[in-house]
Amino acid sequence: MNLSVNLSNDEIQQLRLVTAASDDAEAVSKAAREYLRLVRLRELKSVSGKVEYDNNWEQLEATEIEHTDFPV
């Protein structure tokens, strides 16, 4: 896919520096991927402490061991 992006020479140089990319396209691609990763991390952090779960890992582990053929 081709995409045109308008960035200044300074912005491109900064992107190449921080991404250690060998060319402009690679720098922009790495920066975009990193931005998406950070957005996902922020979304994950925003639900921190808001997710309710049952603290029954011991029961689940016992059930799993009971139903497996793997020797313990």
N, C-alpha and C positions, 0 to 999 in steps of 0.2 A: 504494500500500500504506500502510495506517495502522499506526502503532506507538506505543505509550505508553512513555515513558521518564521515570523519576523522577530529576530533578536539582534541586538547590537553586537558589534565585534567584541566589545568588552564582555558582554554576557556569554557569548560563545567561548571566549578564552577562559572565563571563570568556570564554566561548565567542564571544559576540557581539563582544567587543572584539578577540580575536585573529584571528577570521575576517573581521572587518569586514562581517558579515552584517546585513541590514536587518531580519530578524525571527528569532524563536527557531528555527523549523523549518529555515530556511536555515543558521543557525549550527550546529545539530546535524548536518545533512546534510554540510556542508563539513568539520566536525571528523571525522566518520566516514570520509569519503573520504580525508582526509589521514592518518588512522590506518592505513587499509588500505594506502596508498602507502608509509608508513614500514615497515610489516610486510614488504611485498614487498622493499623496499630492504635490510632486515636479512637476509632470506633470501638475497638475492643476494650480500650481503657475506659471509655465512657460507660460501659455496662459493668465495670468492675464493682463488686459489692452489691449489685442489683439482681444478680441471678440467684434464684433460690434452688437449692438441691438438697436431697436427702443424704445425710452423712452415714451411709450404710455400706461403705466399701468393704468392710469385713464380711458382712453377710453376702454381698455379691461375689467376693473372692471365694468364700466357702462353697457357694452354689456352683461357681465355675469349676472348682477343683472336683467337686462331687460328680459333675457331668463330663469330665474329660477322661480320656483313655491314657493320658500322659502320666507316667509314674512320678510320684512325688517323693 
